[in-house]
Amino acid sequence: MDIRVSGHQIETGDALREHVDNRLGGIVDKYFDRAISSHVTFGKAPAGMFACDIVTHVMQGLILKAHADAADAHKALDVAAEKIDKQLRRYKRRLKDRHEQADHARAEEDAAYVVEEAGYTIFASDEGEDEVSSDAPPIIAETSVDIPEASVADAVMMLDLRHTNALFFKNAGTGRHNMVYRRSDGSIGWVEPRGG
């Protein structure tokens, strides 16, 4: 796994870089033998503390993030790395539970348990269409991605692991497009279109 270490207004020495390689590399390798990359950023936090942010790209569609503040940079890394460890452990347990459930189900349902890249598509307007009024927000990005097919429980798991506010997916049970989202009170909402 490629591990990048950077400092924001602080110097990251060789000892800290070695600690990052040993600690984070050991945690990720324990769960995934082919993780893609990690980026660890150290910086100053309020009250003379050190901040550590970790972004780990485990596989396509799975990006884990953790943040911690501590009295020294090594301790901040240890706390943030422990959060990554907890997320990976929870993810692997959920995958294992899903896999065991799938063994008892039909073979066609196995595809519902594959975690894929989630995303959205914003289409540019055709030239023949009327221009959008100046009140409308501008389209700043256009991308094409695959929409994952998953159960609602798997979609909620993807939402948690990606630290996003919403996830659009194809419901494996109904074959219809659904959305799960994080509500302002912290609970999860689920949108399913009416039959028709």
N, CA and C atoms as a LAMMPS dump frame, in Angstrom:
ITEM: TIMESTEP
0
ITEM: NUMBER OF ATOMS
588
ITEM: BOX BOUNDS ff ff ff
-5.0000000000000000e+02 5.0000000000000000e+02
-5.0000000000000000e+02 5.0000000000000000e+02
-5.0000000000000000e+02 5.0000000000000000e+02
ITEM: ATOMS id mol type element x y z
1 1 1 N 0.846 -1.174 0
2 1 2 C 0 0 0
3 1 3 C 0.893 1.239 0
4 2 1 N 0.502 2.2 -0.806
5 2 2 C 1.223 3.47 -0.888
6 2 3 C 0.75 4.373 0.25
7 3 1 N 1.662 4.773 1.132
8 3 2 C 1.322 5.643 2.257
9 3 3 C 2.064 6.965 2.097
10 4 1 N 1.299 8.064 2.018
11 4 2 C 1.891 9.402 1.94
12 4 3 C 1.689 10.103 3.276
13 5 1 N 2.74 10.746 3.742
14 5 2 C 2.689 11.485 5.001
15 5 3 C 3.019 12.939 4.695
16 6 1 N 2.183 13.847 5.179
17 6 2 C 2.461 15.265 4.967
18 6 3 C 2.13 16.04 6.232
19 7 1 N 2.739 17.201 6.352
20 7 2 C 2.508 18.055 7.502
21 7 3 C 1.995 19.406 7.063
22 8 1 N 1.009 19.893 7.756
23 8 2 C 0.464 21.222 7.484
24 8 3 C 0.992 22.154 8.567
25 9 1 N 1.987 22.941 8.232
26 9 2 C 2.652 23.88 9.128
27 9 3 C 3.409 23.191 10.262
28 10 1 N 3.751 21.906 10.075
29 10 2 C 4.637 21.214 11.009
30 10 3 C 5.568 20.318 10.207
31 11 1 N 6.68 19.959 10.794
32 11 2 C 7.671 19.102 10.148
33 11 3 C 7.398 17.647 10.529
34 12 1 N 7.364 16.777 9.529
35 12 2 C 7.204 15.345 9.796
36 12 3 C 8.56 14.688 9.589
37 13 1 N 9.135 14.2 10.647
38 13 2 C 10.461 13.599 10.578
39 13 3 C 10.41 12.133 10.194
40 14 1 N 11.589 11.538 10.086
41 14 2 C 11.695 10.129 9.701
42 14 3 C 11.053 9.204 10.729
43 15 1 N 11.198 9.524 12.012
44 15 2 C 10.623 8.672 13.064
45 15 3 C 9.097 8.637 12.955
46 16 1 N 8.485 9.787 12.684
47 16 2 C 7.03 9.842 12.546
48 16 3 C 6.584 9.088 11.299
49 17 1 N 7.314 9.25 10.204
50 17 2 C 6.974 8.529 8.972
51 17 3 C 7.078 7.015 9.176
52 18 1 N 8.093 6.576 9.89
53 18 2 C 8.254 5.145 10.162
54 18 3 C 7.118 4.637 11.05
55 19 1 N 6.725 5.454 12.034
56 19 2 C 5.611 5.084 12.912
57 19 3 C 4.314 4.952 12.104
58 20 1 N 4.098 5.866 11.157
59 20 2 C 2.914 5.802 10.291
60 20 3 C 2.938 4.517 9.469
61 21 1 N 4.072 4.219 8.828
62 21 2 C 4.178 3.01 8.006
63 21 3 C 3.894 1.755 8.818
64 22 1 N 4.488 1.663 9.996
65 22 2 C 4.308 0.468 10.821
66 22 3 C 2.885 0.344 11.349
67 23 1 N 2.361 1.431 11.897
68 23 2 C 1.047 1.379 12.548
69 23 3 C -0.081 1.219 11.536
70 24 1 N -0.128 2.104 10.556
71 24 2 C -1.224 2.079 9.592
72 24 3 C -1.093 0.905 8.631
73 25 1 N 0.123 0.641 8.174
74 25 2 C 0.332 -0.497 7.279
75 25 3 C -0.071 -1.809 7.919
76 26 1 N 0.253 -1.98 9.197
77 26 2 C -0.118 -3.201 9.908
78 26 3 C -1.616 -3.366 10.049
79 27 1 N -2.298 -2.268 10.343
80 27 2 C -3.752 -2.329 10.517
81 27 3 C -4.445 -2.689 9.208
82 28 1 N -4.101 -1.988 8.138
83 28 2 C -4.781 -2.215 6.856
84 28 3 C -4.443 -3.598 6.303
85 29 1 N -3.175 -4.002 6.401
86 29 2 C -2.778 -5.313 5.882
87 29 3 C -3.441 -6.46 6.636
88 30 1 N -3.847 -6.214 7.877
89 30 2 C -4.519 -7.238 8.669
90 30 3 C -5.868 -7.616 8.04
91 31 1 N -6.523 -6.651 7.386
92 31 2 C -7.849 -6.881 6.831
93 31 3 C -7.855 -7.024 5.311
94 32 1 N -7 -6.279 4.613
95 32 2 C -6.965 -6.29 3.15
96 32 3 C -5.521 -6.386 2.697
97 33 1 N -5.214 -7.384 1.882
98 33 2 C -3.83 -7.552 1.433
99 33 3 C -3.481 -6.655 0.253
100 34 1 N -4.468 -6.055 -0.386
101 34 2 C -4.191 -5.223 -1.562
102 34 3 C -4.822 -3.845 -1.448
103 35 1 N -4.679 -3.196 -0.326
104 35 2 C -5.208 -1.839 -0.177
105 35 3 C -4.475 -0.907 -1.137
106 36 1 N -5.15 0.126 -1.595
107 36 2 C -4.6 0.99 -2.634
108 36 3 C -3.665 2.048 -2.061
109 37 1 N -4.165 2.92 -1.18
110 37 2 C -3.311 4.006 -0.689
111 37 3 C -3.868 4.605 0.595
112 38 1 N -3.002 5.33 1.275
113 38 2 C -3.397 6.101 2.456
114 38 3 C -2.679 7.441 2.409
115 39 1 N -3.344 8.452 2.904
116 39 2 C -2.729 9.77 3.027
117 39 3 C -2.934 10.227 4.464
118 40 1 N -1.838 10.469 5.156
119 40 2 C -1.875 10.898 6.55
120 40 3 C -1.367 12.335 6.608
121 41 1 N -2.174 13.223 7.184
122 41 2 C -1.812 14.63 7.292
123 41 3 C -1.776 15.034 8.76
124 42 1 N -0.669 15.622 9.164
125 42 2 C -0.52 16.131 10.522
126 42 3 C -0.59 17.649 10.49
127 43 1 N -1.119 18.22 11.551
128 43 2 C -1.2 19.667 11.642
129 43 3 C -1.365 20.101 13.084
130 44 1 N -1.406 21.399 13.28
131 44 2 C -1.614 21.966 14.613
132 44 3 C -3.105 22.06 14.89
133 45 1 N -3.482 21.726 16.105
134 45 2 C -4.863 21.854 16.563
135 45 3 C -4.888 22.915 17.663
136 46 1 N -6.056 23.389 18.044
137 46 2 C -6.132 24.388 19.113
138 46 3 C -5.527 23.873 20.424
139 47 1 N -5.133 24.788 21.268
140 47 2 C -4.597 24.503 22.606
141 47 3 C -3.292 23.717 22.553
142 48 1 N -2.479 23.944 21.534
143 48 2 C -1.177 23.289 21.446
144 48 3 C -1.221 21.812 21.126
145 49 1 N -2.344 21.326 20.667
146 49 2 C -2.507 19.906 20.337
147 49 3 C -2.054 19.663 18.899
148 50 1 N -1.899 18.382 18.567
149 50 2 C -1.587 17.968 17.206
150 50 3 C -2.807 17.264 16.626
151 51 1 N -3.078 17.527 15.357
152 51 2 C -4.194 16.892 14.655
153 51 3 C -3.642 15.891 13.654
154 52 1 N -4.355 14.795 13.488
155 52 2 C -3.984 13.777 12.503
156 52 3 C -5.231 13.397 11.719
157 53 1 N -5.152 13.513 10.399
158 53 2 C -6.235 13.103 9.508
159 53 3 C -5.734 11.968 8.639
160 54 1 N -6.5 10.884 8.574
161 54 2 C -6.138 9.734 7.748
162 54 3 C -7.248 9.508 6.73
163 55 1 N -6.864 9.383 5.463
164 55 2 C -7.785 9 4.396
165 55 3 C -7.186 7.757 3.754
166 56 1 N -7.895 6.634 3.868
167 56 2 C -7.397 5.361 3.349
168 56 3 C -8.316 4.873 2.245
169 57 1 N -7.749 4.665 1.068
170 57 2 C -8.479 4.14 -0.087
171 57 3 C -8.208 2.639 -0.115
172 58 1 N -9.13 1.864 0.435
173 58 2 C -8.924 0.426 0.599
174 58 3 C -9.116 -0.302 -0.72
175 59 1 N -10.213 -0.014 -1.397
176 59 2 C -10.501 -0.619 -2.696
177 59 3 C -11.469 0.311 -3.402
178 60 1 N -11.77 0.012 -4.645
179 60 2 C -12.682 0.87 -5.386
180 60 3 C -14.02 0.928 -4.66
181 61 1 N -14.435 2.132 -4.332
182 61 2 C -15.708 2.31 -3.663
183 61 3 C -15.636 2.312 -2.152
184 62 1 N -14.469 2.094 -1.567
185 62 2 C -14.347 2.072 -0.11
186 62 3 C -13.217 2.994 0.324
187 63 1 N -13.595 4.145 0.832
188 63 2 C -12.642 5.123 1.344
189 63 3 C -12.992 5.372 2.807
190 64 1 N -12.017 5.181 3.68
191 64 2 C -12.217 5.374 5.111
192 64 3 C -11.511 6.647 5.557
193 65 1 N -12.122 7.356 6.507
194 65 2 C -11.544 8.599 7.009
195 65 3 C -11.569 8.581 8.53
196 66 1 N -10.521 9.171 9.128
197 66 2 C -10.474 9.29 10.582
198 66 3 C -9.722 10.558 10.955
199 67 1 N -10.085 11.131 12.092
200 67 2 C -9.438 12.345 12.601
201 67 3 C -9.241 12.186 14.098
202 68 1 N -8.114 12.69 14.6
203 68 2 C -7.867 12.675 16.041
204 68 3 C -6.968 13.839 16.424
205 69 1 N -7.155 14.336 17.629
206 69 2 C -6.3 15.363 18.221
207 69 3 C -5.671 14.778 19.475
208 70 1 N -4.388 15.073 19.701
209 70 2 C -3.704 14.587 20.902
210 70 3 C -2.547 15.519 21.238
211 71 1 N -1.939 15.268 22.396
212 71 2 C -0.85 16.117 22.875
213 71 3 C 0.396 16.009 22.014
214 72 1 N 0.634 14.854 21.385
215 72 2 C 1.761 14.743 20.452
216 72 3 C 1.316 14.031 19.181
217 73 1 N 2.1 14.166 18.137
218 73 2 C 1.726 13.65 16.815
219 73 3 C 1.619 12.131 16.812
220 74 1 N 2.498 11.441 17.535
221 74 2 C 2.457 9.977 17.575
222 74 3 C 1.158 9.484 18.209
223 75 1 N 0.736 10.123 19.294
224 75 2 C -0.509 9.743 19.961
225 75 3 C -1.71 10.053 19.069
226 76 1 N -1.689 11.187 18.376
227 76 2 C -2.784 11.529 17.461
228 76 3 C -2.906 10.477 16.369
229 77 1 N -1.758 10.015 15.842
230 77 2 C -1.784 8.957 14.832
231 77 3 C -2.376 7.681 15.409
232 78 1 N -1.962 7.304 16.616
233 78 2 C -2.461 6.072 17.226
234 78 3 C -3.98 6.101 17.395
235 79 1 N -4.517 7.234 17.836
236 79 2 C -5.964 7.353 18.035
237 79 3 C -6.697 7.299 16.695
238 80 1 N -6.205 8.021 15.695
239 80 2 C -6.844 8.005 14.371
240 80 3 C -6.727 6.625 13.728
241 81 1 N -5.573 5.974 13.875
242 81 2 C -5.388 4.635 13.305
243 81 3 C -6.316 3.632 13.973
244 82 1 N -6.575 3.805 15.257
245 82 2 C -7.51 2.922 15.958
246 82 3 C -8.921 3.087 15.396
247 83 1 N -9.278 4.308 15.007
248 83 2 C -10.586 4.538 14.384
249 83 3 C -10.667 3.831 13.028
250 84 1 N -9.586 3.886 12.246
251 84 2 C -9.545 3.174 10.964
252 84 3 C -9.667 1.674 11.207
253 85 1 N -8.958 1.171 12.218
254 85 2 C -9.014 -0.249 12.568
255 85 3 C -10.446 -0.659 12.904
256 86 1 N -11.14 0.162 13.677
257 86 2 C -12.521 -0.136 14.057
258 86 3 C -13.432 -0.164 12.83
259 87 1 N -13.251 0.796 11.921
260 87 2 C -14.069 0.834 10.707
261 87 3 C -13.823 -0.402 9.841
262 88 1 N -12.547 -0.783 9.689
263 88 2 C -12.214 -1.959 8.878
264 88 3 C -12.765 -3.232 9.506
265 89 1 N -12.645 -3.349 10.82
266 89 2 C -13.153 -4.527 11.523
267 89 3 C -14.666 -4.636 11.349
268 90 1 N -15.377 -3.506 11.492
269 90 2 C -16.828 -3.493 11.326
270 90 3 C -17.213 -3.846 9.884
271 91 1 N -16.477 -3.288 8.919
272 91 2 C -16.756 -3.568 7.512
273 91 3 C -16.562 -5.05 7.196
274 92 1 N -15.438 -5.632 7.646
275 92 2 C -15.174 -7.049 7.385
276 92 3 C -16.222 -7.936 8.059
277 93 1 N -16.649 -7.571 9.272
278 93 2 C -17.673 -8.346 9.972
279 93 3 C -18.989 -8.293 9.202
280 94 1 N -19.342 -7.118 8.718
281 94 2 C -20.579 -6.996 7.943
282 94 3 C -20.494 -7.792 6.648
283 95 1 N -19.341 -7.73 5.982
284 95 2 C -19.176 -8.52 4.763
285 95 3 C -19.288 -10.007 5.058
286 96 1 N -18.688 -10.446 6.159
287 96 2 C -18.741 -11.861 6.541
288 96 3 C -20.176 -12.276 6.845
289 97 1 N -20.905 -11.44 7.601
290 97 2 C -22.302 -11.737 7.908
291 97 3 C -23.141 -11.8 6.641
292 98 1 N -22.918 -10.864 5.75
293 98 2 C -23.661 -10.859 4.488
294 98 3 C -23.329 -12.104 3.663
295 99 1 N -22.061 -12.479 3.662
296 99 2 C -21.635 -13.645 2.89
297 99 3 C -22.27 -14.921 3.447
298 100 1 N -22.334 -15.037 4.764
299 100 2 C -22.955 -16.213 5.371
300 100 3 C -24.443 -16.266 5.051
301 101 1 N -25.11 -15.116 5.041
302 101 2 C -26.521 -15.079 4.681
303 101 3 C -26.715 -15.455 3.218
304 102 1 N -25.789 -15.016 2.386
305 102 2 C -25.892 -15.298 0.95
306 102 3 C -25.699 -16.776 0.658
307 103 1 N -24.899 -17.464 1.479
308 103 2 C -24.694 -18.896 1.273
309 103 3 C -25.993 -19.669 1.421
310 104 1 N -26.924 -19.133 2.198
311 104 2 C -28.2 -19.801 2.42
312 104 3 C -29.265 -19.345 1.42
313 105 1 N -28.964 -18.348 0.637
314 105 2 C -29.921 -17.807 -0.337
315 105 3 C -29.622 -18.349 -1.732
316 106 1 N -30.453 -17.964 -2.684
317 106 2 C -30.234 -18.382 -4.069
318 106 3 C -28.96 -17.773 -4.615
319 107 1 N -28.366 -18.394 -5.617
320 107 2 C -27.099 -17.933 -6.199
321 107 3 C -27.264 -16.57 -6.874
322 108 1 N -28.422 -16.259 -7.414
323 108 2 C -28.628 -14.966 -8.07
324 108 3 C -28.553 -13.809 -7.084
325 109 1 N -28.879 -14.04 -5.832
326 109 2 C -28.872 -12.977 -4.841
327 109 3 C -27.461 -12.598 -4.409
328 110 1 N -26.47 -13.411 -4.728
329 110 2 C -25.095 -13.105 -4.341
330 110 3 C -24.628 -11.778 -4.928
331 111 1 N -25.126 -11.418 -6.087
332 111 2 C -24.695 -10.168 -6.716
333 111 3 C -25.121 -8.951 -5.892
334 112 1 N -26.148 -9.085 -5.084
335 112 2 C -26.619 -7.97 -4.271
336 112 3 C -25.641 -7.604 -3.163
337 113 1 N -24.702 -8.474 -2.864
338 113 2 C -23.787 -8.234 -1.751
339 113 3 C -22.431 -7.742 -2.203
340 114 1 N -22.26 -7.449 -3.473
341 114 2 C -21.001 -6.91 -3.971
342 114 3 C -21.04 -5.401 -3.809
343 115 1 N -20.037 -4.85 -3.136
344 115 2 C -19.959 -3.409 -2.924
345 115 3 C -19.307 -2.784 -4.145
346 116 1 N -20.011 -1.843 -4.781
347 116 2 C -19.49 -1.178 -5.967
348 116 3 C -19.386 0.316 -5.713
349 117 1 N -18.766 0.997 -6.642
350 117 2 C -18.618 2.453 -6.573
351 117 3 C -19.994 3.093 -6.728
352 118 1 N -20.368 3.935 -5.802
353 118 2 C -21.623 4.662 -5.903
354 118 3 C -21.342 6.031 -6.495
355 119 1 N -22.366 6.653 -7.022
356 119 2 C -22.138 7.971 -7.578
357 119 3 C -23.405 8.55 -8.157
358 120 1 N -23.235 9.526 -8.988
359 120 2 C -24.355 10.198 -9.599
360 120 3 C -23.929 10.703 -10.96
361 121 1 N -24.904 11.047 -11.781
362 121 2 C -24.631 11.588 -13.1
363 121 3 C -25.406 12.881 -13.247
364 122 1 N -24.721 13.91 -13.675
365 122 2 C -25.363 15.183 -13.98
366 122 3 C -25.208 15.386 -15.478
367 123 1 N -26.32 15.511 -16.167
368 123 2 C -26.272 15.654 -17.609
369 123 3 C -26.299 17.126 -17.994
370 124 1 N -25.484 17.492 -18.962
371 124 2 C -25.503 18.847 -19.493
372 124 3 C -26.755 19.003 -20.341
373 125 1 N -27.289 20.207 -20.399
374 125 2 C -28.492 20.427 -21.182
375 125 3 C -28.172 20.351 -22.67
376 126 1 N -29.146 19.871 -23.429
377 126 2 C -28.985 19.819 -24.878
378 126 3 C -29.058 21.236 -25.438
379 127 1 N -28.453 21.425 -26.601
380 127 2 C -28.42 22.766 -27.178
381 127 3 C -29.807 23.255 -27.559
382 128 1 N -30.723 22.35 -27.872
383 128 2 C -32.067 22.736 -28.264
384 128 3 C -32.939 23.147 -27.092
385 129 1 N -32.515 22.835 -25.869
386 129 2 C -33.323 23.147 -24.7
387 129 3 C -33.211 24.623 -24.353
388 130 1 N -34.235 25.117 -23.654
389 130 2 C -34.2 26.504 -23.202
390 130 3 C -33.074 26.679 -22.195
391 131 1 N -32.514 27.861 -22.192
392 131 2 C -31.447 28.155 -21.243
393 131 3 C -32.028 28.205 -19.833
394 132 1 N -31.253 27.781 -18.868
395 132 2 C -31.671 27.811 -17.476
396 132 3 C -31.586 29.245 -16.987
397 133 1 N -32.546 29.648 -16.16
398 133 2 C -32.538 31.021 -15.661
399 133 3 C -31.308 31.257 -14.799
400 134 1 N -30.965 32.513 -14.636
401 134 2 C -29.77 32.859 -13.869
402 134 3 C -29.932 32.528 -12.391
403 135 1 N -31.171 32.247 -11.943
404 135 2 C -31.407 31.882 -10.545
405 135 3 C -30.957 30.453 -10.256
406 136 1 N -30.875 29.626 -11.281
407 136 2 C -30.514 28.22 -11.084
408 136 3 C -29.022 28.101 -10.788
409 137 1 N -28.661 27.182 -9.897
410 137 2 C -27.23 27.012 -9.605
411 137 3 C -26.505 26.426 -10.808
412 138 1 N -25.251 26.803 -11.003
413 138 2 C -24.505 26.27 -12.149
414 138 3 C -24.116 24.81 -11.922
415 139 1 N -24.014 24.059 -12.997
416 139 2 C -23.523 22.684 -12.919
417 139 3 C -22.009 22.768 -12.914
418 140 1 N -21.385 22.281 -11.846
419 140 2 C -19.934 22.415 -11.725
420 140 3 C -19.19 21.119 -12.004
421 141 1 N -19.919 20.007 -12.095
422 141 2 C -19.237 18.735 -12.36
423 141 3 C -20.171 17.815 -13.121
424 142 1 N -19.597 17.049 -14
425 142 2 C -20.358 16.049 -14.738
426 142 3 C -19.542 14.775 -14.742
427 143 1 N -20.154 13.69 -14.311
428 143 2 C -19.438 12.424 -14.248
429 143 3 C -20.402 11.277 -14.5
430 144 1 N -19.904 10.206 -15.051
431 144 2 C -20.703 9.003 -15.267
432 144 3 C -20.149 7.896 -14.386
433 145 1 N -21.018 7.272 -13.616
434 145 2 C -20.6 6.196 -12.724
435 145 3 C -21.642 5.085 -12.752
436 146 1 N -21.251 3.93 -12.264
437 146 2 C -22.177 2.815 -12.129
438 146 3 C -22.968 2.971 -10.839
439 147 1 N -24.245 2.652 -10.885
440 147 2 C -25.087 2.698 -9.697
441 147 3 C -25.06 1.302 -9.085
442 148 1 N -24.686 1.189 -7.802
443 148 2 C -24.566 -0.144 -7.21
444 148 3 C -25.923 -0.797 -6.998
445 149 1 N -25.955 -2.112 -7.098
446 149 2 C -27.139 -2.88 -6.746
447 149 3 C -26.887 -3.455 -5.368
448 150 1 N -27.771 -3.152 -4.421
449 150 2 C -27.545 -3.567 -3.043
450 150 3 C -28.868 -3.649 -2.304
451 151 1 N -28.856 -4.377 -1.196
452 151 2 C -30.004 -4.361 -0.301
453 151 3 C -29.979 -3.035 0.457
454 152 1 N -31.06 -2.713 1.122
455 152 2 C -31.114 -1.461 1.869
456 152 3 C -30.068 -1.476 2.988
457 153 1 N -29.907 -2.611 3.652
458 153 2 C -28.91 -2.716 4.727
459 153 3 C -27.502 -2.494 4.187
460 154 1 N -27.203 -3.052 3.011
461 154 2 C -25.882 -2.853 2.415
462 154 3 C -25.686 -1.398 1.996
463 155 1 N -26.747 -0.769 1.511
464 155 2 C -26.651 0.638 1.119
465 155 3 C -26.36 1.515 2.335
466 156 1 N -26.982 1.213 3.469
467 156 2 C -26.709 1.962 4.7
468 156 3 C -25.26 1.744 5.127
469 157 1 N -24.758 0.511 4.975
470 157 2 C -23.364 0.228 5.304
471 157 3 C -22.434 1.044 4.409
472 158 1 N -22.722 1.102 3.1
473 158 2 C -21.904 1.896 2.181
474 158 3 C -21.945 3.374 2.563
475 159 1 N -23.126 3.858 2.939
476 159 2 C -23.285 5.251 3.358
477 159 3 C -22.398 5.547 4.565
478 160 1 N -22.392 4.653 5.55
479 160 2 C -21.562 4.836 6.746
480 160 3 C -20.085 4.789 6.415
481 161 1 N -19.674 3.817 5.622
482 161 2 C -18.256 3.644 5.333
483 161 3 C -17.694 4.766 4.477
484 162 1 N -18.513 5.353 3.636
485 162 2 C -18.038 6.425 2.754
486 162 3 C -18.169 7.801 3.383
487 163 1 N -18.807 7.881 4.547
488 163 2 C -19.004 9.162 5.23
489 163 3 C -19.664 10.18 4.303
490 164 1 N -20.698 9.743 3.593
491 164 2 C -21.44 10.645 2.718
492 164 3 C -22.817 10.897 3.315
493 165 1 N -23.507 11.888 2.789
494 165 2 C -24.832 12.213 3.301
495 165 3 C -25.949 11.491 2.572
496 166 1 N -25.682 11.001 1.351
497 166 2 C -26.721 10.322 0.583
498 166 3 C -26.09 9.291 -0.345
499 167 1 N -26.867 8.25 -0.663
500 167 2 C -26.407 7.206 -1.576
501 167 3 C -27.583 6.77 -2.441
502 168 1 N -27.411 6.846 -3.744
503 168 2 C -28.404 6.41 -4.718
504 168 3 C -28.017 5.008 -5.162
505 169 1 N -28.964 4.048 -5.156
506 169 2 C -28.633 2.666 -5.483
507 169 3 C -29.841 1.96 -6.083
508 170 1 N -29.591 0.801 -6.691
509 170 2 C -30.665 -0.04 -7.214
510 170 3 C -30.962 -1.095 -6.161
511 171 1 N -32.187 -1.13 -5.684
512 171 2 C -32.585 -2.06 -4.637
513 171 3 C -32.586 -3.48 -5.19
514 172 1 N -31.778 -4.361 -4.601
515 172 2 C -31.662 -5.739 -5.079
516 172 3 C -32.964 -6.51 -4.888
517 173 1 N -33.755 -6.13 -3.899
518 173 2 C -35.007 -6.83 -3.644
519 173 3 C -36.115 -6.463 -4.604
520 174 1 N -36.19 -5.188 -4.999
521 174 2 C -37.288 -4.729 -5.847
522 174 3 C -36.862 -4.42 -7.277
523 175 1 N -35.565 -4.213 -7.491
524 175 2 C -35.075 -3.849 -8.817
525 175 3 C -35.305 -2.384 -9.161
526 176 1 N -35.768 -1.591 -8.197
527 176 2 C -36.05 -0.178 -8.433
528 176 3 C -34.969 0.684 -7.798
529 177 1 N -34.834 1.911 -8.302
530 177 2 C -33.845 2.833 -7.754
531 177 3 C -34.356 3.418 -6.44
532 178 1 N -33.497 3.44 -5.44
533 178 2 C -33.802 3.949 -4.108
534 178 3 C -32.694 4.89 -3.675
535 179 1 N -32.921 5.556 -2.558
536 179 2 C -31.891 6.413 -1.974
537 179 3 C -31.96 6.291 -0.456
538 180 1 N -30.79 6.206 0.177
539 180 2 C -30.705 6.327 1.625
540 180 3 C -29.932 7.606 1.914
541 181 1 N -30.28 8.264 3.012
542 181 2 C -29.626 9.525 3.336
543 181 3 C -29.563 9.699 4.848
544 182 1 N -28.614 10.519 5.273
545 182 2 C -28.44 10.812 6.694
546 182 3 C -29.273 12.042 7.032
547 183 1 N -30.181 11.895 7.99
548 183 2 C -31.048 12.998 8.407
549 183 3 C -30.312 13.913 9.376
550 184 1 N -30.827 15.107 9.573
551 184 2 C -30.164 16.078 10.451
552 184 3 C -30.103 15.603 11.899
553 185 1 N -31.016 14.705 12.311
554 185 2 C -30.98 14.191 13.687
555 185 3 C -30.047 12.987 13.836
556 186 1 N -29.362 12.597 12.736
557 186 2 C -28.403 11.496 12.792
558 186 3 C -28.968 10.159 12.369
559 187 1 N -30.285 10.053 12.254
560 187 2 C -30.878 8.79 11.819
561 187 3 C -30.786 8.669 10.295
562 188 1 N -31.141 7.51 9.78
563 188 2 C -31.051 7.235 8.347
564 188 3 C -32.445 7.261 7.735
565 189 1 N -32.59 7.966 6.622
566 189 2 C -33.838 7.983 5.868
567 189 3 C -33.714 7.117 4.632
568 190 1 N -34.845 6.591 4.152
569 190 2 C -34.848 5.703 2.989
570 190 3 C -35.956 6.172 2.056
571 191 1 N -35.613 6.459 0.813
572 191 2 C -36.586 6.904 -0.177
573 191 3 C -36.771 5.793 -1.195
574 192 1 N -38.031 5.349 -1.33
575 192 2 C -38.362 4.345 -2.336
576 192 3 C -39.544 4.885 -3.129
577 193 1 N -39.463 4.871 -4.477
578 193 2 C -40.567 5.417 -5.266
579 193 3 C -41.84 4.592 -5.096
580 194 1 N -42.963 5.261 -5.229
581 194 2 C -44.246 4.562 -5.155
582 194 3 C -44.395 3.635 -6.341
583 195 1 N -45.125 2.556 -6.145
584 195 2 C -45.394 1.625 -7.247
585 195 3 C -46.275 2.282 -8.284
586 196 1 N -46.106 1.841 -9.514
587 196 2 C -46.956 2.486 -10.522
588 196 3 C -46.594 2.133 -11.906
